[in-house]
Amino acid sequence: MMLLSVLLLAGCGTSVPPEEQARRMAGACQTRFCTCQQEDVGILTRIKKAPVQWRLNGDAYCQEGYTLKFDEPPKSSLSPW
């Protein structure tokens, strides 16, 4: 039981480097809806969004000053709900 607790706590302390996180997001946006959101936004500033851009290998990326973030897909005007 003690070993399990130590392993769980050790897992919580590790963080993913920003480069690795960006690489993972680039691939994840192939199957989930993503947008590019402005970086370094103040507390009272409205977050600007930009369309995702795509590399030839299928990876998503954003223009400089923006970061990939998961987002909700836009509502379709054709949806019956």
LUMNU-55491 format. One line per field, with one value per residue: x, y, z of N, C-alpha, C in turn. Coordinates in nm, 2 decimals. Last residue first. Layout:
N
n_u [X | ...];
n_v [Y | ...];
n_w [Z | ...];
ca_u [X | ...];
ca_v [Y | ...];
ca_w [Z | ...];
c_u [X | ...];
c_v [Y | ...];
c_w [Z | ...];
! end
This chain:
81
n_u [-3.08 | -3.04 | -2.78 | -2.71 | -2.55 | -2.34 | -2.12 | -1.77 | -1.64 | -1.44 | -1.09 | -0.75 | -0.50 | -0.19 | -0.12 | 0.04 | 0.28 | 0.28 | 0.01 | 0.01 | -0.06 | -0.09 | 0.03 | 0.04 | 0.26 | 0.22 | 0.05 | -0.21 | -0.35 | -0.66 | -0.75 | -0.75 | -0.88 | -0.81 | -0.97 | -0.99 | -0.85 | -0.81 | -0.56 | -0.38 | -0.22 | -0.01 | -0.14 | -0.45 | -0.52 | -0.64 | -0.84 | -0.96 | -1.13 | -0.93 | -0.76 | -0.55 | -0.48 | -0.28 | -0.05 | -0.01 | 0.00 | 0.26 | 0.42 | 0.36 | 0.47 | 0.74 | 0.79 | 0.74 | 0.76 | 0.53 | 0.62 | 0.56 | 0.41 | 0.24 | 0.40 | 0.46 | 0.21 | 0.20 | 0.42 | 0.34 | 0.11 | 0.23 | 0.39 | 0.19 | 0.08];
n_v [2.03 | 1.99 | 2.17 | 2.36 | 2.53 | 2.39 | 2.54 | 2.44 | 2.24 | 2.37 | 2.31 | 2.30 | 2.51 | 2.64 | 2.98 | 3.27 | 3.39 | 3.28 | 3.05 | 2.70 | 2.36 | 2.01 | 1.77 | 1.67 | 1.72 | 1.98 | 2.16 | 2.40 | 2.62 | 2.73 | 3.08 | 3.24 | 3.45 | 3.64 | 3.70 | 4.02 | 4.10 | 4.10 | 3.96 | 3.94 | 3.68 | 3.52 | 3.42 | 3.34 | 3.02 | 2.82 | 2.53 | 2.20 | 1.90 | 1.60 | 1.49 | 1.66 | 1.75 | 1.57 | 1.67 | 1.91 | 1.82 | 1.70 | 1.93 | 2.08 | 1.91 | 1.92 | 2.18 | 2.20 | 1.88 | 1.78 | 1.69 | 1.50 | 1.47 | 1.26 | 1.04 | 1.04 | 0.96 | 0.70 | 0.58 | 0.61 | 0.44 | 0.19 | 0.15 | 0.12 | -0.12];
n_w [-3.31 | -3.58 | -3.76 | -3.93 | -3.81 | -3.56 | -3.33 | -3.34 | -3.07 | -2.81 | -2.79 | -2.68 | -2.83 | -2.93 | -2.92 | -3.06 | -3.14 | -3.48 | -3.56 | -3.48 | -3.61 | -3.65 | -3.88 | -4.14 | -4.29 | -4.37 | -4.11 | -4.07 | -3.83 | -3.68 | -3.66 | -3.33 | -3.08 | -2.78 | -2.48 | -2.34 | -2.03 | -1.76 | -1.73 | -2.05 | -2.22 | -2.34 | -2.67 | -2.82 | -2.95 | -3.21 | -3.14 | -3.21 | -3.18 | -3.24 | -3.42 | -3.45 | -3.21 | -3.14 | -3.26 | -3.12 | -2.86 | -2.86 | -2.90 | -2.67 | -2.48 | -2.55 | -2.49 | -2.21 | -2.04 | -1.80 | -1.47 | -1.17 | -0.94 | -0.98 | -0.96 | -0.69 | -0.59 | -0.68 | -0.56 | -0.29 | -0.29 | -0.35 | -0.12 | 0.08 | 0.00];
ca_u [-3.09 | -3.17 | -2.82 | -2.79 | -2.68 | -2.38 | -2.25 | -1.88 | -1.67 | -1.57 | -1.20 | -0.87 | -0.58 | -0.30 | -0.10 | -0.08 | 0.20 | 0.35 | 0.10 | -0.04 | 0.03 | -0.15 | 0.04 | -0.09 | 0.25 | 0.20 | 0.17 | -0.17 | -0.29 | -0.54 | -0.77 | -0.72 | -0.86 | -0.83 | -0.87 | -1.06 | -0.84 | -0.93 | -0.68 | -0.41 | -0.33 | 0.01 | -0.06 | -0.35 | -0.55 | -0.52 | -0.82 | -0.87 | -1.14 | -1.02 | -0.88 | -0.59 | -0.57 | -0.41 | -0.11 | -0.01 | -0.12 | 0.14 | 0.42 | 0.33 | 0.33 | 0.67 | 0.82 | 0.66 | 0.82 | 0.57 | 0.55 | 0.63 | 0.52 | 0.18 | 0.34 | 0.57 | 0.26 | 0.09 | 0.41 | 0.46 | 0.10 | 0.13 | 0.45 | 0.28 | 0.00];
ca_v [2.06 | 2.00 | 2.08 | 2.25 | 2.58 | 2.39 | 2.49 | 2.54 | 2.26 | 2.31 | 2.40 | 2.23 | 2.48 | 2.54 | 2.85 | 3.19 | 3.46 | 3.32 | 3.16 | 2.83 | 2.47 | 2.14 | 1.83 | 1.66 | 1.59 | 1.88 | 2.12 | 2.26 | 2.60 | 2.64 | 2.94 | 3.24 | 3.32 | 3.64 | 3.61 | 3.91 | 4.11 | 4.16 | 3.91 | 3.99 | 3.77 | 3.63 | 3.39 | 3.43 | 3.12 | 2.89 | 2.66 | 2.29 | 2.03 | 1.68 | 1.41 | 1.59 | 1.83 | 1.56 | 1.55 | 1.91 | 1.90 | 1.62 | 1.82 | 2.13 | 1.94 | 1.79 | 2.14 | 2.27 | 2.00 | 1.76 | 1.78 | 1.52 | 1.57 | 1.39 | 1.07 | 1.06 | 1.10 | 0.80 | 0.59 | 0.67 | 0.58 | 0.25 | 0.17 | 0.24 | 0.00];
ca_w [-3.17 | -3.53 | -3.65 | -3.98 | -3.84 | -3.70 | -3.35 | -3.36 | -3.21 | -2.85 | -2.79 | -2.71 | -2.71 | -2.96 | -2.87 | -3.03 | -3.04 | -3.36 | -3.59 | -3.48 | -3.55 | -3.63 | -3.75 | -4.07 | -4.22 | -4.47 | -4.18 | -4.08 | -3.95 | -3.68 | -3.71 | -3.47 | -3.13 | -2.93 | -2.55 | -2.41 | -2.17 | -1.81 | -1.67 | -1.92 | -2.22 | -2.26 | -2.55 | -2.80 | -2.86 | -3.16 | -3.19 | -3.15 | -3.23 | -3.16 | -3.39 | -3.57 | -3.29 | -3.08 | -3.31 | -3.27 | -2.90 | -2.83 | -3.00 | -2.80 | -2.47 | -2.56 | -2.63 | -2.31 | -2.09 | -1.94 | -1.56 | -1.30 | -0.94 | -0.97 | -1.09 | -0.79 | -0.56 | -0.72 | -0.70 | -0.33 | -0.25 | -0.44 | -0.25 | 0.08 | 0.00];
c_u [-3.07 | -3.19 | -2.96 | -2.84 | -2.77 | -2.52 | -2.29 | -2.01 | -1.78 | -1.59 | -1.33 | -0.99 | -0.70 | -0.37 | -0.22 | -0.04 | 0.07 | 0.26 | 0.17 | 0.06 | -0.04 | -0.05 | -0.02 | -0.09 | 0.13 | 0.20 | 0.14 | -0.04 | -0.23 | -0.49 | -0.64 | -0.73 | -0.83 | -0.80 | -0.91 | -0.96 | -0.91 | -0.94 | -0.81 | -0.54 | -0.35 | -0.10 | -0.05 | -0.28 | -0.43 | -0.57 | -0.69 | -0.88 | -1.05 | -1.02 | -0.97 | -0.73 | -0.61 | -0.52 | -0.25 | -0.07 | -0.13 | 0.01 | 0.29 | 0.32 | 0.29 | 0.52 | 0.74 | 0.67 | 0.74 | 0.64 | 0.61 | 0.55 | 0.58 | 0.29 | 0.28 | 0.51 | 0.38 | 0.14 | 0.31 | 0.46 | 0.22 | 0.12 | 0.36 | 0.35 | 0.09];
c_v [2.21 | 2.04 | 2.10 | 2.15 | 2.47 | 2.45 | 2.50 | 2.48 | 2.37 | 2.34 | 2.32 | 2.33 | 2.40 | 2.51 | 2.76 | 3.05 | 3.39 | 3.41 | 3.20 | 2.93 | 2.60 | 2.24 | 1.97 | 1.72 | 1.57 | 1.74 | 2.01 | 2.24 | 2.45 | 2.63 | 2.86 | 3.09 | 3.34 | 3.49 | 3.61 | 3.83 | 3.99 | 4.17 | 3.97 | 3.94 | 3.81 | 3.73 | 3.53 | 3.40 | 3.21 | 3.01 | 2.72 | 2.43 | 2.12 | 1.82 | 1.49 | 1.52 | 1.77 | 1.64 | 1.53 | 1.78 | 1.90 | 1.69 | 1.73 | 2.02 | 1.99 | 1.81 | 2.01 | 2.22 | 2.07 | 1.89 | 1.75 | 1.61 | 1.59 | 1.50 | 1.21 | 1.10 | 1.13 | 0.94 | 0.69 | 0.69 | 0.66 | 0.40 | 0.23 | 0.26 | 0.12];
c_w [-3.15 | -3.39 | -3.60 | -3.88 | -3.89 | -3.71 | -3.50 | -3.38 | -3.23 | -3.00 | -2.83 | -2.70 | -2.76 | -2.83 | -2.90 | -2.99 | -3.00 | -3.27 | -3.47 | -3.52 | -3.55 | -3.58 | -3.75 | -3.93 | -4.14 | -4.41 | -4.28 | -4.16 | -3.95 | -3.82 | -3.70 | -3.53 | -3.28 | -2.98 | -2.70 | -2.49 | -2.24 | -1.96 | -1.73 | -1.86 | -2.07 | -2.26 | -2.47 | -2.67 | -2.83 | -3.08 | -3.14 | -3.21 | -3.15 | -3.21 | -3.30 | -3.55 | -3.42 | -3.16 | -3.26 | -3.32 | -3.05 | -2.88 | -2.98 | -2.91 | -2.61 | -2.56 | -2.65 | -2.45 | -2.20 | -1.98 | -1.70 | -1.39 | -1.08 | -0.98 | -1.09 | -0.92 | -0.65 | -0.70 | -0.75 | -0.49 | -0.30 | -0.41 | -0.35 | -0.05 | 0.00];
! end
